[in-house]
Amino acid sequence: MTDDAYLCMNIVIGIDPGYGRCGFSIIEEVDRSWKCVTHGVFTTSKEQKHADRLVEIADDFQSIVDTHH
């Protein structure tokens, strides 16, 4: 494999699923090693309807993808 093959960027999103608390991490390959770009937890309120909680989590993930794509 040539060095040119490493010119593409690899980004991985890890997800620890849940609807009360949903963890995430984004790692990126840099110079043939991996570094953490960001990580965190999305939380939703128990008082919300289940469907509304899922929509909120989906919106949070969309924001992360839009920021780090």
Residue pairs with C-beta under 8 A, 6 or more apart in sequence:
6 32
9 28
9 29
10 28
10 29
11 26
11 27
11 28
11 29
11 37
11 68
11 69
12 26
12 27
12 28
13 24
13 25
13 26
13 64
13 65
14 24
14 25
14 26
14 27
15 22
15 23
15 24
15 61
16 22
16 23
16 24
19 44
19 50
19 53
19 54
19 57
20 43
20 44
20 46
20 53
21 41
21 42
21 43
22 41
22 42
22 43
22 57
22 60
23 39
23 40
23 41
23 42
24 39
24 40
24 41
24 42
24 61
24 64
25 36
25 38
25 39
26 36
26 37
26 38
26 39
26 64
26 68
27 34
27 35
27 36
27 37
28 34
28 35
28 37
37 68
38 64
38 68
42 56
42 57
42 60
42 61
44 52
44 53
44 56
44 57
45 53
48 56
